[in-house]
Amino acid sequence: MVWGGTEEKPVPVKFTGMRRELGGMLLRGYLLLLPTIGLYRFWLTAWKRRFYWSHTEIAGDPLEYTGHAMQLLLGFLMALAVFVPLYGLFFYLSTLSSQAAIVGYGGVGVLLWFLTGYAIYRARDFRLSRTLWRGIRCDQGGSAWNYAFRRFFWSLLVIVTAGLAYPFMSANLWAYRYRNSWYGDRQFGFVGSWRQLARPFYLAYGIVVVIGAIGLGLAAPMGALDSPPNPAGFPPLLVAALLIGLVFLYYRSRELTEMFSSVRLGGAALTVKVRARGLVWQHALFGLGLVGSYILLAIGGVVVLGIVAGTAFAGGQFDLDIFMQHMQGSLITLLAIIFGYLLILAAFSLMVELFLGLGLWTLVARGATITGLNSLRTVRARDEDKALAGEGLADALNVGAY
Amino acid sequence: MAIAARFHDGLVAEVEAVELEYQAMGAVGTLVIRRSGDGAELGRWPANTLYALHGRRDELRLGANGQPAGARVVVEGQHDVARVLATLPVLTEKRRQEAGRQVRLAVTATVALAAVIAAYLYGVPLLASRIVGMVPAAWEASLGETVAGQMEASLGESGGLQLCDANPDSLANRAIARFGAEALAGSGSPFDLDIRVVRSDIPNAFALPGGQVFFFSSLLEQAQTQDEFAGVLAHEIGHVAYRHGMEQLISTAGTGALIGFILGDMTGLSVAAGLGATMIDARFSRDAERQADAFAAQVAQRLDFNPAGLADLINRVGADDEFARALALLNTHPLTEDRKAALEILSQQRPTGLEPPFTAAEWRAIRSMCGATPAAEPRTKTK
């Protein structure tokens, strides 16, 4: 036995991933998306998960992601089987009379919202059942339909109560997810409740209402709400939006901290400390990265245009006619537009991954400690779960996380 | 010398510090796993069952077929990893095979998707007209009513689409209806044409599903000759005859699904989805325009008007600017000059001695039905 000692010290979770490694992998993946007409996204997702999992180390042993790209691709194809009839329905509705179409669209929208819950749960099932630690696989039980119904009716209640029911919904869904999670033959537990969320949530709620009211109160007399709006009234609104964003991040950090810290696994307990300032810092970095990459793209674009259509800029002035002559070849213009758009999209998603995705994972992983880890040594493996092919709906609905 | 490693047996969540030994007995070597310290043997994995899993840099994770799925031997450190890989070339070989397999899968999937896209681009115009043939005419007609209702509502600020001449038995309306019936005759269309000349500042004319054709007064005012008016009208009737409106609805739905598949976003809300769908639909739409132009040219084989006038009128209300030319691939209409050239070829051998579409009195009545002065003021090209 390596871990002979019986006295238990809390074990911090380590995260060894570097932003540079993830960035290189993503750039390579984005390039490969072009020749594969977008299909490489399934491989990229698999690579990304291997990165996150393999760099997350608990007591000397990293997690292992055992999923494959092909499973994701198959799942996506299966999800299409759900979507094609929905598409037909959508099409049929769009040809009906206006009222029927609106009612129909509303119905399809509600159905999609319901299915999103199902998709989220199935996707989590897929990820957990492909997560290995110390040779033992995680898994998720429960029913995705059950989860979808819970989420759906809770979210209706949240809407009806203008958001006030949110802590109840959040705690309930966290509990359902974790009480149905397994590590080998041992079931996870969840000791959290809405009470832990109530204070930060209603505090944040109150502050948001006050800030919003003040922002609107200041902006309205300045004409920001008139039509057409007067730009002079925008600064108070912007400041209010920024402050609300900060309050939101504060609440998010509290929810992550409280809920993750309520996760139990037999005798082992997870404690996570996510600080609000850490989240704010990651978002600030994201903003800076985004602005920086777009400035870079803009400069690059001008340089390319200068080379391609140099004469249009002759004499320090931009001549639209000459420029348009250069753009004559339809195909070249179109390619330029598409390429430019893809670059902008890629820069955005790169920044989201590098700063928000990696940032959140790092904050949670590095803020996590586990007590009672020794109690897990008796966990035994369960039978293989091969029932799941991919995340299907989650991919099609674009709700995938990590 | 033995190599230090960590070992999970895949049955219990335990980790053992082990020492690896390679025994080359017979053709197939064996990886022997011994617990550090007491040297107890924990496993013997034949070399040919071994495979490497993805791990961090300088970390080698080994699994083996025939062992529990989670059983792992983990070697850490650049030096030790290199030693294991050198001893077990089968690992590198299997990794290479696996990479090759993944590449083949990706290539196959890509080729399949490319085939689907190609089939879509070339198949939908054919397929859409087949599917349209199965759509009941009554349904299409009611759909046209819906669209017309929505359009009236959106243009409703100026009191909807007001007919220029509400009397269906007026000289102008009767002449237009007669022209429509003659143009549509023989096309086998299940629809009754309903041509409405309505007041609007927008120079436009279009056909809705189900046989409704709208001709805006502003376009009529800019028509200088019968040829131009009859040409545009025959073109729109061509859309009705070919049921292009319905066809377009069907192909738009299909395009949305396809683009969603490529981008992995079935909700189709992103800009990329919009741009891609626009490009493909614009292509179908340009084909439809050419078809309608050809229909107008066929009508001109039976009635005496020059279908190329249609291009003249379109050119007058909105000549292709540099921008339109530059973005021709995104445009729903072919470039006017291309259309004119094509129409002139189509109208080269028209039979002589045909009846003009409208008598002089009828044409005067049409010109003045929206209250404009019948005298055609000379207009120069504005652009």
HADDOCK unambig.tbl for C-alpha pairs under 7 A between the chains (distance, minus, plus):
assign (segid A and resid 1 and name CA) (segid B and resid 16 and name CA) 6.06 0.50 0.50
assign (segid A and resid 2 and name CA) (segid B and resid 16 and name CA) 6.19 0.50 0.50
assign (segid A and resid 2 and name CA) (segid B and resid 17 and name CA) 6.25 0.50 0.50
assign (segid A and resid 36 and name CA) (segid B and resid 110 and name CA) 5.24 0.50 0.50
assign (segid A and resid 37 and name CA) (segid B and resid 110 and name CA) 6.64 0.50 0.50
assign (segid A and resid 37 and name CA) (segid B and resid 262 and name CA) 6.52 0.50 0.50
assign (segid A and resid 38 and name CA) (segid B and resid 262 and name CA) 5.76 0.50 0.50
assign (segid A and resid 38 and name CA) (segid B and resid 263 and name CA) 6.11 0.50 0.50
assign (segid A and resid 39 and name CA) (segid B and resid 110 and name CA) 6.73 0.50 0.50
assign (segid A and resid 54 and name CA) (segid B and resid 55 and name CA) 5.98 0.50 0.50
assign (segid A and resid 54 and name CA) (segid B and resid 56 and name CA) 6.15 0.50 0.50
assign (segid A and resid 55 and name CA) (segid B and resid 56 and name CA) 6.94 0.50 0.50
assign (segid A and resid 91 and name CA) (segid B and resid 253 and name CA) 6.45 0.50 0.50
assign (segid A and resid 95 and name CA) (segid B and resid 143 and name CA) 5.68 0.50 0.50
assign (segid A and resid 96 and name CA) (segid B and resid 143 and name CA) 6.38 0.50 0.50
assign (segid A and resid 97 and name CA) (segid B and resid 146 and name CA) 5.25 0.50 0.50
assign (segid A and resid 98 and name CA) (segid B and resid 146 and name CA) 6.71 0.50 0.50
assign (segid A and resid 134 and name CA) (segid B and resid 8 and name CA) 5.72 0.50 0.50
assign (segid A and resid 134 and name CA) (segid B and resid 13 and name CA) 5.34 0.50 0.50
assign (segid A and resid 134 and name CA) (segid B and resid 14 and name CA) 6.41 0.50 0.50
assign (segid A and resid 134 and name CA) (segid B and resid 15 and name CA) 6.51 0.50 0.50
assign (segid A and resid 135 and name CA) (segid B and resid 8 and name CA) 5.37 0.50 0.50
assign (segid A and resid 135 and name CA) (segid B and resid 9 and name CA) 6.66 0.50 0.50
assign (segid A and resid 135 and name CA) (segid B and resid 10 and name CA) 4.42 0.50 0.50
assign (segid A and resid 135 and name CA) (segid B and resid 13 and name CA) 6.41 0.50 0.50
assign (segid A and resid 135 and name CA) (segid B and resid 70 and name CA) 4.13 0.50 0.50
assign (segid A and resid 135 and name CA) (segid B and resid 71 and name CA) 5.42 0.50 0.50
assign (segid A and resid 135 and name CA) (segid B and resid 72 and name CA) 6.37 0.50 0.50
assign (segid A and resid 136 and name CA) (segid B and resid 10 and name CA) 5.83 0.50 0.50
assign (segid A and resid 136 and name CA) (segid B and resid 11 and name CA) 6.98 0.50 0.50
assign (segid A and resid 136 and name CA) (segid B and resid 12 and name CA) 6.94 0.50 0.50
assign (segid A and resid 136 and name CA) (segid B and resid 13 and name CA) 5.86 0.50 0.50
assign (segid A and resid 136 and name CA) (segid B and resid 70 and name CA) 5.85 0.50 0.50
assign (segid A and resid 324 and name CA) (segid B and resid 322 and name CA) 6.08 0.50 0.50
assign (segid A and resid 324 and name CA) (segid B and resid 323 and name CA) 6.73 0.50 0.50
assign (segid A and resid 324 and name CA) (segid B and resid 326 and name CA) 6.91 0.50 0.50
assign (segid A and resid 327 and name CA) (segid B and resid 326 and name CA) 5.76 0.50 0.50
assign (segid A and resid 328 and name CA) (segid B and resid 325 and name CA) 6.57 0.50 0.50
assign (segid A and resid 328 and name CA) (segid B and resid 326 and name CA) 4.79 0.50 0.50
assign (segid A and resid 329 and name CA) (segid B and resid 326 and name CA) 6.46 0.50 0.50
assign (segid A and resid 330 and name CA) (segid B and resid 326 and name CA) 5.09 0.50 0.50
assign (segid A and resid 330 and name CA) (segid B and resid 327 and name CA) 5.79 0.50 0.50
assign (segid A and resid 330 and name CA) (segid B and resid 328 and name CA) 5.99 0.50 0.50
assign (segid A and resid 330 and name CA) (segid B and resid 329 and name CA) 6.27 0.50 0.50
assign (segid A and resid 333 and name CA) (segid B and resid 326 and name CA) 6.67 0.50 0.50
assign (segid A and resid 334 and name CA) (segid B and resid 327 and name CA) 7.00 0.50 0.50
assign (segid A and resid 376 and name CA) (segid B and resid 13 and name CA) 6.59 0.50 0.50
assign (segid A and resid 377 and name CA) (segid B and resid 12 and name CA) 6.78 0.50 0.50
assign (segid A and resid 377 and name CA) (segid B and resid 13 and name CA) 4.95 0.50 0.50
assign (segid A and resid 377 and name CA) (segid B and resid 14 and name CA) 5.16 0.50 0.50
assign (segid A and resid 378 and name CA) (segid B and resid 12 and name CA) 6.22 0.50 0.50
assign (segid A and resid 378 and name CA) (segid B and resid 13 and name CA) 6.35 0.50 0.50
assign (segid A and resid 379 and name CA) (segid B and resid 12 and name CA) 5.60 0.50 0.50
assign (segid A and resid 379 and name CA) (segid B and resid 13 and name CA) 5.40 0.50 0.50
assign (segid A and resid 380 and name CA) (segid B and resid 11 and name CA) 5.50 0.50 0.50
assign (segid A and resid 380 and name CA) (segid B and resid 12 and name CA) 4.43 0.50 0.50
assign (segid A and resid 380 and name CA) (segid B and resid 13 and name CA) 6.34 0.50 0.50
assign (segid A and resid 381 and name CA) (segid B and resid 10 and name CA) 6.82 0.50 0.50
assign (segid A and resid 381 and name CA) (segid B and resid 11 and name CA) 5.08 0.50 0.50
assign (segid A and resid 381 and name CA) (segid B and resid 12 and name CA) 6.18 0.50 0.50
assign (segid A and resid 395 and name CA) (segid B and resid 264 and name CA) 6.69 0.50 0.50
assign (segid A and resid 396 and name CA) (segid B and resid 264 and name CA) 5.90 0.50 0.50
assign (segid A and resid 396 and name CA) (segid B and resid 265 and name CA) 5.69 0.50 0.50
assign (segid A and resid 396 and name CA) (segid B and resid 266 and name CA) 5.39 0.50 0.50
assign (segid A and resid 397 and name CA) (segid B and resid 265 and name CA) 6.36 0.50 0.50
assign (segid A and resid 397 and name CA) (segid B and resid 266 and name CA) 6.22 0.50 0.50
assign (segid A and resid 397 and name CA) (segid B and resid 267 and name CA) 6.71 0.50 0.50
assign (segid A and resid 398 and name CA) (segid B and resid 265 and name CA) 5.89 0.50 0.50
